[in-house]
């Protein structure tokens, strides 16, 4: 009886091992059948949407890599604003995975001696853009593995490259070749020194913070400043307290609050925006249009009186 019992136990163990192996094999087969994630290109320009430029660039990419997903950041960057493009790129890239290809065409120097480049970050993301400083904030945060100039004509649209539409002729085909997972080093020679933006930085002093409006949170018209949240908090204001901000040398009293509906509709507020900087808004109104304020004007926030 004992021998029979041991044989039964052994048979059960063998059966369990066989079932486990079979399930594991099926799981591996299922994983092998799972389709690979299609390549992703993330696209940003100052071309606008009132012409055919964006559609042409996308068509160029799709001809080279038909299964690519093309995601848009925006095509409404303020024309020629390298700083705005750099800020938007910096804000978007953390939400995309390794291997994503970003193409940014905000290129006031198109057709000049400025380089068209591919940059690879230490996060494994690839950037196709002009060497005009757009990559600076991302490079400072994520680090750069390398940069190369786009000179390989096989990675361009053809022999005749326009002097005014490198978005179509150089940047779009290069981005598509990268999305097709071709070796990025084939694009051209290494670039040792990239052009750098000189970021605007708010100045913190004993009397307060001197800063600048650096952009608009469109379409809402809220003002974006170069004041970091921690620098503002060092002035001593608590949530709910009123702050008299000077914008373009004019006083604007407003409360420091968490969100827009903390004030009545049409009233101004100071808040820390989603980028971690200080912003000024009107609840359900357009601050910029109401007060005729555009980027570039000076801002001063005094230190709280003790």
VEXKE-338828 format. One record per residue: residue number from 1; residue in one letter; x, y, z of N, C-alpha, C in turn. Coordinates in steps of 0.001 Angstrom, whole numbers, always signed. Layout:
// VEXKE-338828
[NUM,a,[X,Y,Z],[X,Y,Z],[X,Y,Z]]
...
***
This chain:
// VEXKE-338828
[1,x,[+827,-1212,+0],[+0,+0,+0],[+858,+1257,+0]]
[2,x,[+1918,+1247,+836],[+2786,+2412,+893],[+3453,+2666,-455]]
[3,x,[+3872,+1575,-1131],[+4520,+1711,-2431],[+3537,+2306,-3443]]
[4,x,[+2283,+1857,-3404],[+1259,+2377,-4300],[+1004,+3851,-4028]]
[5,x,[+976,+4206,-2744],[+738,+5608,-2371],[+1855,+6499,-2899]]
[6,x,[+3121,+6030,-2785],[+4266,+6822,-3266],[+4216,+6968,-4780]]
[7,x,[+3785,+5880,-5463],[+3689,+5951,-6925],[+2615,+6958,-7353]]
[8,x,[+1523,+6993,-6588],[+445,+7952,-6896],[+933,+9391,-6722]]
[9,x,[+1677,+9624,-5609],[+2216,+10966,-5371],[+3159,+11378,-6491]]
[10,x,[+4019,+10449,-6913],[+4986,+10738,-7972],[+4263,+11063,-9281]]
[11,x,[+3209,+10310,-9567],[+2448,+10547,-10796],[+1797,+11919,-10787]]
[12,x,[+1284,+12318,-9617],[+669,+13649,-9499],[+1693,+14755,-9716]]
[13,x,[+2895,+14591,-9160],[+3956,+15602,-9312],[+4339,+15753,-10778]]
[14,x,[+4507,+14607,-11458],[+4871,+14640,-12890],[+3780,+15336,-13696]]
[15,x,[+2508,+15036,-13356],[+1389,+15649,-14066],[+1375,+17165,-13871]]
[16,x,[+1645,+17632,-12654],[+1644,+19076,-12363],[+2756,+19784,-13110]]
[17,x,[+3930,+19120,-13176],[+5063,+19702,-13914],[+4705,+19833,-15389]]
[18,x,[+4072,+18811,-15936],[+3702,+18830,-17349],[+2697,+19937,-17645]]
[19,x,[+1709,+20100,-16746],[+704,+21159,-16928],[+1356,+22525,-16865]]
[20,x,[+2254,+22691,-15891],[+2951,+23971,-15735],[+3769,+24300,-16971]]
[21,x,[+4485,+23327,-17492],[+5310,+23546,-18681],[+4437,+23910,-19874]]
[22,x,[+3282,+23239,-19986],[+2376,+23512,-21095],[+1832,+24928,-21028]]
[23,x,[+1446,+25358,-19831],[+925,+26725,-19648],[+2001,+27756,-19942]]
[24,x,[+3207,+27458,-19458],[+4316,+28379,-19712],[+4615,+28494,-21182]]
[25,x,[+4553,+27368,-21882],[+4795,+27395,-23322],[+3758,+28224,-24047]]
[26,x,[+2471,+28045,-23645],[+1420,+28834,-24274],[+1603,+30311,-23992]]
[27,x,[+2024,+30655,-22758],[+2244,+32057,-22405],[+3347,+32660,-23255]]
[28,x,[+4409,+31876,-23454],[+5509,+32375,-24287],[+5061,+32557,-25729]]
[29,x,[+4222,+31621,-26219],[+3711,+31749,-27564],[+2831,+32972,-27706]]
[30,x,[+1989,+33224,-26680],[+1124,+34402,-26715],[+1952,+35678,-26746]]
[31,x,[+3032,+35697,-25937],[+3901,+36877,-25903],[+4573,+37078,-27247]]
[32,x,[+4969,+35972,-27879],[+5630,+36083,-29180],[+4656,+36590,-30234]]
[33,x,[+3371,+36226,-30111],[+2376,+36672,-31082],[+1976,+38125,-30872]]
[34,x,[+2211,+38682,-29705],[+1810,+40052,-29403],[+2559,+41016,-30320]]
[35,x,[+1852,+41838,-31072],[+2535,+42716,-32024],[+3400,+43744,-31315]]
[36,x,[+4526,+44084,-31952],[+5410,+45112,-31409],[+4718,+46470,-31489]]
[37,x,[+5021,+47332,-30533],[+4443,+48669,-30524],[+4914,+49433,-31755]]
[38,x,[+4008,+50060,-32512],[+4434,+50793,-33702],[+5322,+51980,-33317]]
[39,x,[+6207,+52395,-34217],[+7078,+53525,-33908],[+6269,+54805,-33747]]
[40,x,[+6783,+55716,-32943],[+6083,+56963,-32658],[+6968,+58155,-32984]]
[41,x,[+6408,+59092,-33735],[+7030,+60390,-33983],[+6156,+61448,-33334]]
[42,x,[+6768,+62355,-32594],[+6057,+63455,-31948],[+6502,+64742,-32632]]
[43,x,[+5557,+65518,-33133],[+5807,+66580,-34115],[+5386,+67937,-33549]]
[44,x,[+6234,+68958,-33741],[+5907,+70324,-33313],[+6516,+71318,-34288]]
[45,x,[+5718,+72346,-34653],[+6200,+73387,-35546],[+5546,+74723,-35197]]
[46,x,[+5987,+75753,-35927],[+5301,+77041,-35889],[+4604,+77300,-37228]]
[47,x,[+4267,+76217,-37968],[+3680,+76347,-39298],[+2232,+76826,-39271]]
[48,x,[+1535,+76625,-38158],[+109,+76905,-38117],[-671,+75817,-38832]]
[49,x,[-1984,+76052,-38962],[-2865,+75062,-39608],[-3638,+75655,-40782]]
[50,x,[-3224,+76836,-41226],[-3932,+77498,-42329],[-3267,+77226,-43676]]
[51,x,[-2344,+76259,-43711],[-1670,+75930,-44960],[-1408,+74424,-44990]]
[52,x,[-704,+73976,-46029],[-517,+72539,-46227],[+789,+71993,-45673]]
[53,x,[+1585,+72817,-44971],[+2941,+72421,-44598],[+2973,+71201,-43685]]
[54,x,[+2132,+71168,-42663],[+2132,+70047,-41715],[+1714,+68763,-42422]]
[55,x,[+671,+68843,-43253],[+197,+67655,-43966],[+1269,+67109,-44904]]
[56,x,[+2020,+67983,-45548],[+3084,+67538,-46447],[+4166,+66812,-45656]]
[57,x,[+4577,+67377,-44537],[+5611,+66741,-43714],[+5170,+65359,-43254]]
[58,x,[+3920,+65236,-42839],[+3416,+63933,-42391],[+3384,+62930,-43541]]
[59,x,[+3033,+63401,-44738],[+3014,+62507,-45893],[+4412,+61980,-46199]]
[60,x,[+5425,+62837,-46067],[+6804,+62408,-46282],[+7177,+61310,-45294]]
[61,x,[+6817,+61482,-44038],[+7132,+60478,-43017],[+6433,+59157,-43309]]
[62,x,[+5149,+59227,-43682],[+4369,+58012,-43914],[+4858,+57243,-45137]]
[63,x,[+5395,+57924,-46137],[+5932,+57224,-47300],[+7130,+56347,-46911]]
[64,x,[+7883,+56785,-45921],[+9090,+56058,-45516],[+8763,+54967,-44503]]
[65,x,[+7858,+55255,-43571],[+7502,+54268,-42538],[+5978,+54292,-42362]]
[66,x,[+5255,+53483,-43163],[+3795,+53569,-43221],[+3074,+53288,-41914]]
[67,x,[+3662,+52507,-41020],[+2949,+52140,-39790],[+3244,+53086,-38633]]
[68,x,[+3899,+54209,-38887],[+4277,+55114,-37815],[+3051,+55821,-37233]]
[69,x,[+3088,+56053,-35929],[+2108,+56917,-35271],[+2712,+58308,-35177]]
[70,x,[+2002,+59314,-35660],[+2490,+60692,-35595],[+1608,+61460,-34620]]
[71,x,[+2209,+61875,-33510],[+1507,+62633,-32483],[+1919,+64104,-32607]]
[72,x,[+973,+65008,-32388],[+1259,+66438,-32474],[+1359,+67061,-31090]]
[73,x,[+2429,+67818,-30859],[+2477,+68666,-29666],[+1630,+69897,-29956]]
[74,x,[+2073,+70687,-30923],[+1326,+71830,-31418],[+1986,+72293,-32700]]
[75,x,[+1198,+72944,-33535],[+1750,+73622,-34713],[+1435,+75113,-34631]]
[76,x,[+1142,+75550,-33384],[+800,+76947,-33134],[+1861,+77639,-32284]]
[77,x,[+3089,+77136,-32290],[+4163,+77867,-31609],[+4216,+79278,-32186]]
[78,x,[+4389,+80275,-31331],[+4527,+81645,-31822],[+5620,+81678,-32890]]
[79,x,[+5319,+82176,-34082],[+6311,+82122,-35164],[+7692,+82618,-34740]]
[80,x,[+8684,+81800,-35037],[+10106,+82077,-34803],[+10524,+82005,-33339]]
[81,x,[+9610,+81606,-32420],[+9937,+81637,-30991],[+10638,+80347,-30582]]
[82,x,[+11950,+80359,-30643],[+12760,+79215,-30233],[+12538,+78917,-28748]]
[83,x,[+12444,+79966,-27937],[+12267,+79793,-26494],[+10961,+79082,-26176]]
[84,x,[+9882,+79452,-26857],[+8585,+78805,-26611],[+8628,+77335,-27018]]
[85,x,[+9238,+77055,-28165],[+9358,+75670,-28613],[+10171,+74850,-27621]]
[86,x,[+11254,+75431,-27122],[+12098,+74724,-26149],[+11318,+74426,-24876]]
[87,x,[+10509,+75363,-24441],[+9720,+75175,-23219],[+8679,+74078,-23408]]
[88,x,[+8005,+74076,-24565],[+6988,+73051,-24811],[+7618,+71664,-24943]]
[89,x,[+8754,+71582,-25627],[+9437,+70297,-25769],[+9861,+69760,-24408]]
[90,x,[+10396,+70628,-23576],[+10828,+70257,-22222],[+9651,+69694,-21411]]
[91,x,[+8479,+70309,-21581],[+7326,+69862,-20807],[+6746,+68543,-21256]]
[92,x,[+6897,+68211,-22546],[+6241,+67031,-23117],[+7074,+65760,-22986]]
[93,x,[+8374,+65854,-23167],[+9198,+64649,-23331],[+9140,+63653,-22170]]
[94,x,[+8972,+64064,-20913],[+8946,+63051,-19848],[+7794,+62059,-19961]]
[95,x,[+6773,+62385,-20729],[+5584,+61539,-20798],[+5640,+60536,-21947]]
[96,x,[+6745,+60540,-22700],[+6908,+59591,-23804],[+8040,+58616,-23471]]
[97,x,[+7966,+57399,-24002],[+8947,+56365,-23628],[+10250,+56484,-24398]]
[98,x,[+11206,+55687,-23959],[+12462,+55515,-24681],[+12178,+55107,-26121]]
[99,x,[+12961,+55632,-27054],[+12791,+55289,-28454],[+11891,+56226,-29227]]
[100,x,[+11163,+57111,-28536],[+10323,+58087,-29220],[+11193,+59040,-30032]]
[101,x,[+10714,+59384,-31224],[+11402,+60342,-32084],[+10632,+61657,-32060]]
[102,x,[+11295,+62731,-31680],[+10692,+64065,-31671],[+11232,+64866,-32849]]
[103,x,[+10345,+65520,-33595],[+10760,+66418,-34655],[+10199,+67801,-34362]]
[104,x,[+11082,+68784,-34297],[+10694,+70161,-33987],[+11217,+71057,-35101]]
[105,x,[+10287,+71741,-35768],[+10682,+72658,-36830],[+10199,+74064,-36471]]
[106,x,[+11000,+74743,-35693],[+10856,+76172,-35432],[+12220,+76734,-35791]]
[107,x,[+12317,+77307,-36972],[+13614,+77408,-37637],[+13785,+78744,-38362]]
[108,x,[+13876,+79839,-37625],[+14061,+81127,-38305],[+15340,+81204,-39126]]
[109,x,[+16305,+80321,-38861],[+17563,+80332,-39604],[+17591,+79370,-40770]]
[110,x,[+16401,+78883,-41232],[+16360,+77910,-42319],[+17119,+78438,-43543]]
[111,x,[+17915,+77568,-44162],[+18645,+77931,-45362],[+19975,+78614,-45123]]
[112,x,[+20296,+78896,-43845],[+21577,+79526,-43515],[+22580,+78440,-43132]]
[113,x,[+23677,+78861,-42519],[+24718,+77906,-42134],[+24373,+77123,-40872]]
[114,x,[+23237,+77393,-40242],[+22872,+76621,-39049],[+22725,+75145,-39420]]
[115,x,[+23068,+74257,-38514],[+23046,+72824,-38787],[+21653,+72237,-38553]]
[116,x,[+21296,+71242,-39352],[+20166,+70357,-39057],[+20747,+69142,-38343]]
[117,x,[+20203,+68791,-37181],[+20856,+67796,-36339],[+19881,+66742,-35823]]
[118,x,[+20471,+65627,-35389],[+19785,+64613,-34586],[+20519,+64538,-33258]]
[119,x,[+19767,+64591,-32171],[+20329,+64500,-30822],[+19719,+63289,-30135]]
[120,x,[+20547,+62504,-29468],[+20057,+61384,-28665],[+20299,+61688,-27205]]
[121,x,[+19227,+61635,-26416],[+19353,+61914,-24988],[+19729,+60648,-24237]]
[122,x,[+20155,+60819,-23005],[+20495,+59665,-22176],[+19263,+58889,-21736]]
[123,x,[+18084,+59418,-22010],[+16839,+58670,-21787],[+16490,+57807,-22987]]
[124,x,[+17318,+57868,-24050],[+17080,+57038,-25220],[+16077,+57615,-26191]]
[125,x,[+15755,+58903,-26054],[+14874,+59569,-27005],[+15708,+60270,-28072]]
[126,x,[+15137,+60412,-29273],[+15832,+61024,-30398],[+15121,+62306,-30815]]
[127,x,[+15901,+63318,-31165],[+15364,+64636,-31488],[+15917,+65095,-32829]]
[128,x,[+15014,+65452,-33738],[+15385,+65949,-35060],[+14965,+67411,-35107]]
[129,x,[+15948,+68297,-35225],[+15632,+69723,-35094],[+16804,+70577,-35579]]
[130,x,[+16595,+71870,-35743],[+17711,+72755,-36071],[+18591,+72991,-34846]]
[131,x,[+19855,+73215,-35100],[+20797,+73494,-34003],[+20726,+74984,-33667]]
[132,x,[+19617,+75353,-32994],[+19415,+76756,-32631],[+19075,+76947,-31155]]
[133,x,[+19274,+75878,-30363],[+19063,+75988,-28927],[+17794,+75356,-28404]]
[134,x,[+16911,+74896,-29287],[+15646,+74303,-28827],[+15886,+73155,-27852]]
[135,x,[+16943,+72395,-28057],[+17192,+71208,-27242],[+17782,+71549,-25873]]
[136,x,[+18172,+72789,-25627],[+18925,+73128,-24407],[+18256,+72673,-23114]]
[137,x,[+16985,+73011,-22847],[+16401,+72598,-21563],[+16346,+71080,-21391]]
[138,x,[+16008,+70344,-22465],[+15978,+68885,-22386],[+17377,+68335,-22139]]
[139,x,[+18365,+68898,-22826],[+19747,+68443,-22657],[+20222,+68650,-21222]]
[140,x,[+19872,+69788,-20634],[+20296,+70078,-19261],[+19653,+69131,-18264]]
[141,x,[+18421,+68745,-18511],[+17715,+67864,-17578],[+18064,+66393,-17781]]
[142,x,[+18075,+65916,-19041],[+18178,+64490,-19328],[+19582,+64038,-19697]]
[143,x,[+20454,+64966,-20080],[+21784,+64593,-20550],[+21763,+64183,-22009]]
[144,x,[+22894,+64298,-22663],[+23002,+64000,-24082],[+23994,+62861,-24296]]
[145,x,[+23557,+61832,-25023],[+24453,+60740,-25394],[+25294,+61117,-26604]]
[146,x,[+24715,+61904,-27503],[+25458,+62320,-28680],[+24601,+63181,-29581]]
[147,x,[+25249,+63841,-30555],[+24551,+64663,-31539],[+25266,+64515,-32879]]
[148,x,[+24493,+64530,-33964],[+25058,+64383,-35298],[+24350,+65322,-36273]]
[149,x,[+25120,+65825,-37228],[+24552,+66674,-38265],[+23912,+65800,-39345]]
[150,x,[+22773,+66234,-39867],[+22093,+65496,-40930],[+22741,+65882,-42260]]
[151,x,[+23595,+64998,-42776],[+24257,+65237,-44061],[+24053,+64091,-45048]]
[152,x,[+23550,+62971,-44574],[+23352,+61797,-45425],[+22177,+62067,-46374]]
[153,x,[+22455,+62242,-47670],[+21398,+62585,-48621],[+20377,+61467,-48781]]
[154,x,[+20755,+60233,-48434],[+19791,+59130,-48483],[+18707,+59294,-47426]]
[155,x,[+18968,+60134,-46429],[+17994,+60407,-45381],[+17249,+61712,-45645]]
[156,x,[+17356,+62250,-46838],[+16635,+63456,-47228],[+15622,+63099,-48304]]
[157,x,[+14816,+64069,-48712],[+13719,+63776,-49628],[+14190,+63581,-51058]]
[158,x,[+15351,+64108,-51397],[+15842,+63977,-52762],[+17055,+64849,-52992]]
[159,x,[+17444,+64968,-54256],[+18644,+65728,-54587],[+18446,+67233,-54422]]
[160,x,[+17243,+67718,-54708],[+16981,+69155,-54669],[+16326,+69525,-53346]]
[161,x,[+17121,+70014,-52421],[+16616,+70423,-51103],[+16276,+71906,-51152]]
[162,x,[+15046,+72240,-50811],[+14615,+73638,-50792],[+15420,+74421,-49755]]
[163,x,[+15624,+75694,-50011],[+16316,+76543,-49033],[+15373,+77079,-47970]]
[164,x,[+14055,+76835,-48139],[+13097,+77409,-47191],[+12152,+76394,-46576]]
[165,x,[+12248,+75089,-46948],[+11314,+74095,-46411],[+12082,+72844,-45978]]
[166,x,[+12996,+73031,-45026],[+13753,+71890,-44515],[+12873,+70952,-43688]]
[167,x,[+11741,+71461,-43215],[+10805,+70580,-42522],[+10379,+69426,-43390]]
[168,x,[+10132,+69697,-44663],[+9744,+68649,-45619],[+10946,+67849,-46104]]
[169,x,[+12021,+68561,-46451],[+13112,+67966,-47221],[+14175,+67278,-46371]]
[170,x,[+14354,+67725,-45129],[+15427,+67180,-44282],[+14879,+66585,-42982]]
[171,x,[+14150,+67386,-42207],[+13749,+66941,-40876],[+12749,+65777,-40924]]
[172,x,[+11729,+65870,-41778],[+10708,+64811,-41833],[+11275,+63471,-42298]]
[173,x,[+12028,+63419,-43404],[+12581,+62113,-43782],[+13568,+61565,-42767]]
[174,x,[+14373,+62423,-42157],[+15308,+61938,-41142],[+14563,+61338,-39958]]
[175,x,[+13490,+62005,-39512],[+12694,+61479,-38399],[+12088,+60131,-38755]]
[176,x,[+11633,+59982,-40008],[+11030,+58718,-40428],[+12057,+57591,-40459]]
[177,x,[+13265,+57855,-40919],[+14306,+56820,-40918],[+14632,+56385,-39485]]
[178,x,[+14620,+57341,-38563],[+14860,+56995,-37163],[+13707,+56160,-36609]]
[179,x,[+12474,+56540,-36953],[+11306,+55783,-36488],[+11305,+54369,-37067]]
[180,x,[+11920,+54197,-38234],[+12051,+52865,-38829],[+13168,+52058,-38167]]
[181,x,[+13738,+52624,-37115],[+14761,+51997,-36279],[+16066,+51750,-37044]]
[182,x,[+16358,+52650,-37980],[+17661,+52605,-38628],[+18704,+53191,-37683]]
[183,x,[+19946,+52837,-37873],[+21038,+53273,-37000],[+21193,+54783,-37086]]
[184,x,[+20980,+55454,-35966],[+20964,+56912,-35987],[+22322,+57503,-36327]]
[185,x,[+23400,+56747,-36152],[+24725,+57283,-36457],[+24955,+57405,-37958]]
[186,x,[+24068,+56794,-38779],[+24206,+56896,-40231],[+23809,+58277,-40748]]
[187,x,[+23195,+59083,-39889],[+22663,+60363,-40357],[+23757,+61339,-40776]]
[188,x,[+24935,+61245,-40164],[+26011,+62161,-40505],[+27043,+62260,-39402]]
[189,x,[+27981,+63198,-39517],[+29098,+63291,-38580],[+28679,+63839,-37214]]
[190,x,[+29494,+63554,-36222],[+29240,+64030,-34863],[+29315,+65555,-34792]]
[191,x,[+28510,+66111,-33902],[+28546,+67543,-33592],[+29008,+67671,-32145]]
[192,x,[+30090,+68351,-31944],[+30686,+68436,-30606],[+29990,+69456,-29714]]
[193,x,[+29720,+70637,-30259],[+29185,+71738,-29446],[+27865,+72214,-30033]]
[194,x,[+26798,+72065,-29260],[+25487,+72509,-29695],[+25250,+73961,-29314]]
[195,x,[+24482,+74653,-30142],[+24069,+76015,-29800],[+23204,+75958,-28546]]
[196,x,[+23426,+76874,-27634],[+22695,+76897,-26369],[+21836,+78146,-26258]]
[197,x,[+20636,+77949,-25726],[+19823,+79092,-25336],[+20368,+79687,-24045]]
[198,x,[+20209,+80966,-23911],[+20513,+81625,-22650],[+19186,+81866,-21931]]
[199,x,[+18829,+80976,-21010],[+17493,+81056,-20414],[+17307,+82326,-19584]]
[200,x,[+16093,+82850,-19669],[+15748,+83974,-18811],[+15536,+83441,-17394]]
[201,x,[+16164,+84081,-16443],[+16073,+83621,-15058],[+15636,+84792,-14186]]
[202,x,[+14599,+84557,-13391],[+14138,+85602,-12473],[+15234,+85929,-11460]]
[203,x,[+15280,+87175,-11055],[+16302,+87641,-10119],[+15669,+87847,-8752]]
[204,x,[+16160,+87087,-7768],[+15634,+87169,-6411],[+16545,+88063,-5582]]
[205,x,[+15963,+89118,-4991],[+16729,+90080,-4183],[+16006,+90303,-2863]]
[206,x,[+16622,+91101,-2027],[+16039,+91374,-709],[+14666,+92035,-825]]
[207,x,[+14491,+92875,-1844],[+13224,+93607,-1969],[+12126,+92779,-2648]]
[208,x,[+12527,+91730,-3394],[+11537,+90916,-4087],[+12120,+90231,-5307]]
[209,x,[+11253,+89877,-6244],[+11668,+89155,-7452],[+11420,+90013,-8684]]
[210,x,[+12451,+90186,-9483],[+12326,+90840,-10786],[+12327,+89750,-11844]]
[211,x,[+11317,+89763,-12707],[+11150,+88661,-13651],[+10560,+89182,-14960]]
[212,x,[+10004,+88243,-15739],[+9489,+88586,-17063],[+8350,+87646,-17429]]
[213,x,[+7401,+88153,-18186],[+6385,+87292,-18806],[+7032,+86641,-20018]]
[214,x,[+7121,+85317,-20010],[+7848,+84618,-21077],[+6922,+83903,-22048]]
[215,x,[+5622,+83886,-21774],[+4715,+83214,-22688],[+3276,+83326,-22230]]
[216,x,[+2376,+82812,-23080],[+950,+82793,-22776],[+453,+81351,-22774]]
[217,x,[-419,+81045,-21840],[-1066,+79735,-21810],[-2325,+79827,-22666]]
[218,x,[-2102,+79793,-23980],[-3227,+79916,-24907],[-3998,+78605,-25009]]
[219,x,[-5293,+78647,-25292],[-6070,+79813,-25707],[-6649,+80633,-24559]]
[220,x,[-6223,+80370,-23341],[-6855,+81005,-22178],[-6287,+82388,-21872]]
[221,x,[-5073,+82688,-22375],[-4513,+84011,-22177],[-3882,+84253,-20826]]
[222,x,[-3647,+83187,-20052],[-2942,+83351,-18776],[-1469,+83636,-19048]]
[223,x,[-839,+84369,-18142],[+552,+84765,-18324],[+1481,+83744,-17687]]
[224,x,[+2515,+83331,-18423],[+3550,+82435,-17923],[+4779,+83275,-17621]]
[225,x,[+5371,+83083,-16445],[+6552,+83849,-16068],[+7755,+82919,-15876]]
[226,x,[+8909,+83534,-15687],[+10125,+82752,-15409],[+10411,+82657,-13914]]
[227,x,[+9364,+82793,-13091],[+9508,+82719,-11638],[+9237,+81285,-11176]]
[228,x,[+10228,+80651,-10593],[+10037,+79303,-10045],[+9191,+79368,-8779]]
[229,x,[+8400,+78325,-8548],[+7498,+78302,-7394],[+8258,+78489,-6085]]
[230,x,[+9396,+77823,-5934],[+10155,+77928,-4686],[+10675,+79347,-4461]]
[231,x,[+11058,+80033,-5551],[+11517,+81419,-5404],[+10378,+82314,-4948]]
[232,x,[+9195,+82103,-5514],[+8051,+82904,-5075],[+7722,+82622,-3613]]
[233,x,[+7726,+81347,-3229],[+7374,+81007,-1844],[+8369,+81590,-844]]
[234,x,[+9595,+81842,-1301],[+10593,+82441,-406],[+10249,+83886,-54]]
[235,x,[+9288,+84484,-774],[+8884,+85861,-470],[+7982,+85936,+753]]
[236,x,[+7453,+84786,+1203],[+6720,+84764,+2472],[+5214,+84765,+2371]]
[237,x,[+4650,+84732,+1192],[+3193,+84770,+1060],[+2586,+83390,+1328]]
[238,x,[+1424,+83403,+1975],[+677,+82175,+2229],[-531,+82125,+1300]]
[239,x,[-1024,+80907,+1047],[-2212,+80765,+226],[-3356,+81610,+777]]
[240,x,[-4037,+82302,-105],[-5158,+83143,+288],[-4789,+84597,+509]]
[241,x,[-3499,+84875,+649],[-3078,+86258,+877],[-3028,+87025,-441]]
[242,x,[-3247,+88348,-324],[-3220,+89200,-1509],[-1799,+89634,-1802]]
[243,x,[-1457,+89661,-3090],[-140,+90057,-3555],[-335,+91165,-4587]]
[244,x,[+399,+92259,-4443],[+345,+93314,-5449],[+1522,+93142,-6393]]
[245,x,[+1208,+92673,-7590],[+2222,+92375,-8600],[+2328,+93548,-9562]]
[246,x,[+3539,+93939,-9879],[+3741,+94956,-10908],[+4038,+94247,-12231]]
[247,x,[+3183,+94499,-13211],[+3374,+93941,-14560],[+3482,+95119,-15516]]
[248,x,[+4609,+95202,-16184],[+4876,+96347,-17061],[+4715,+97662,-16297]]
[249,x,[+5185,+97628,-15027],[+5227,+98799,-14133],[+3850,+99264,-13671]]
[250,x,[+2819,+98427,-13865],[+1484,+98760,-13374],[+1096,+97761,-12280]]
[251,x,[+448,+98247,-11192],[+96,+97349,-10084],[-1164,+96534,-10383]]
[252,x,[-1094,+95262,-10015],[-2236,+94358,-10161],[-2401,+93591,-8853]]
[253,x,[-3313,+94034,-7976],[-3562,+93267,-6745],[-4315,+91978,-7087]]
[254,x,[-3838,+90862,-6519],[-4512,+89586,-6771],[-4160,+88613,-5658]]
[255,x,[-5068,+87677,-5334],[-4772,+86695,-4297],[-3904,+85560,-4837]]
[256,x,[-3096,+85000,-3961],[-2325,+83794,-4257],[-3193,+82605,-3895]]
[257,x,[-3645,+81825,-4903],[-4580,+80731,-4681],[-4105,+79480,-5418]]
[258,x,[-4815,+78372,-5198],[-4411,+77102,-5802],[-4949,+76936,-7211]]
[259,x,[-6185,+77427,-7454],[-6790,+77167,-8755],[-7757,+78283,-9122]]
[260,x,[-8237,+78267,-10345],[-8958,+79396,-10926],[-10267,+79701,-10209]]
[261,x,[-11024,+78658,-9855],[-12327,+78885,-9233],[-12223,+79294,-7765]]
[262,x,[-11000,+79508,-7274],[-10837,+80058,-5927],[-11132,+81550,-5886]]
[263,x,[-11355,+82151,-7065],[-11748,+83568,-7122],[-13017,+83673,-7964]]
[264,x,[-13782,+84756,-7832],[-14979,+84925,-8665],[-14625,+85032,-10148]]
[265,x,[-15582,+84695,-11001],[-15371,+84785,-12445],[-14991,+86214,-12829]]
[266,x,[-13955,+86327,-13636],[-13500,+87637,-14098],[-12465,+88287,-13212]]
[267,x,[-12148,+87637,-12062],[-11182,+88222,-11133],[-9787,+87628,-11345]]
[268,x,[-8738,+88429,-11052],[-7368,+87947,-11266],[-6885,+87053,-10130]]
[269,x,[-5887,+86251,-10433],[-5284,+85386,-9427],[-3833,+85114,-9776]]
[270,x,[-3053,+84846,-8747],[-1680,+84372,-8881],[-1678,+82912,-8453]]
[271,x,[-1043,+82045,-9233],[-1058,+80616,-8930],[+240,+79986,-9406]]
[272,x,[+520,+78785,-8916],[+1645,+77988,-9412],[+1086,+77063,-10484]]
[273,x,[+1595,+77215,-11723],[+1029,+76476,-12837],[+1572,+75042,-12893]]
[274,x,[+1088,+74267,-13854],[+1451,+72852,-13945],[+2915,+72633,-14304]]
[275,x,[+3591,+73697,-14760],[+5021,+73593,-15082],[+5907,+73908,-13873]]
[276,x,[+5271,+74304,-12766],[+6034,+74631,-11564],[+6505,+76064,-11511]]
[277,x,[+5878,+76929,-12294],[+6220,+78348,-12281],[+5028,+79199,-11880]]
[278,x,[+5268,+80471,-11619],[+4199,+81395,-11234],[+3474,+81883,-12480]]
[279,x,[+2143,+81872,-12420],[+1327,+82388,-13513],[+298,+83361,-12989]]
[280,x,[-226,+84177,-13895],[-1295,+85131,-13574],[-2450,+84862,-14526]]
[281,x,[-3659,+84820,-13988],[-4822,+84483,-14807],[-6028,+85293,-14363]]
[282,x,[-7030,+85315,-15232],[-8368,+85762,-14875],[-9281,+84548,-14945]]
[283,x,[-10080,+84333,-13927],[-10970,+83181,-13934],[-11987,+83310,-15065]]
[284,x,[-11933,+82368,-16012],[-12815,+82302,-17179],[-12737,+83547,-18065]]
[285,x,[-11620,+84212,-18046],[-11376,+85359,-18911],[-9936,+85293,-19403]]
[286,x,[-9582,+86176,-20346],[-8262,+86194,-20960],[-7459,+87357,-20380]]
[287,x,[-6483,+87049,-19519],[-5676,+88089,-18863],[-4943,+88919,-19912]]
[288,x,[-4324,+88262,-20868],[-3518,+88958,-21859],[-4336,+89960,-22660]]
[289,x,[-5504,+89536,-23157],[-6327,+90435,-23966],[-6986,+91515,-23121]]
[290,x,[-7434,+91153,-21924],[-8113,+92126,-21075],[-7208,+93296,-20721]]
[291,x,[-5957,+92984,-20387],[-5034,+94037,-19947],[-3989,+94392,-21008]]
[292,x,[-4139,+93786,-22226],[-3237,+94088,-23347],[-1768,+93878,-22952]]
[293,x,[-1507,+92668,-22440],[-152,+92293,-22000],[+361,+91157,-22877]]
[294,x,[+1565,+91320,-23400],[+2194,+90310,-24242],[+3498,+89849,-23598]]
[295,x,[+4008,+88687,-23999],[+5302,+88231,-23481],[+6405,+89266,-23723]]
[296,x,[+7328,+89271,-22768],[+8463,+90185,-22845],[+8404,+91329,-21864]]
[297,x,[+7233,+91549,-21235],[+7128,+92665,-20290],[+7697,+92265,-18933]]
[298,x,[+8112,+93276,-18180],[+8737,+93046,-16872],[+7695,+92769,-15807]]
[299,x,[+8111,+91968,-14814],[+7275,+91644,-13652],[+8088,+91889,-12389]]
[300,x,[+7441,+92430,-11378],[+8085,+92560,-10070],[+7091,+92152,-8999]]
[301,x,[+7521,+91246,-8090],[+6713,+90839,-6950],[+7498,+91207,-5688]]
[302,x,[+6949,+92093,-4852],[+7684,+92509,-3651],[+7671,+91411,-2585]]
[303,x,[+8683,+91421,-1764],[+8708,+90511,-616],[+7611,+90924,+362]]
[304,x,[+6993,+89953,+1024],[+5926,+90263,+1976],[+6486,+91045,+3153]]
[305,x,[+5752,+92076,+3517],[+6170,+92868,+4674],[+5873,+92098,+5951]]
[306,x,[+6860,+92099,+6835],[+6702,+91372,+8100],[+6025,+92248,+9140]]
***
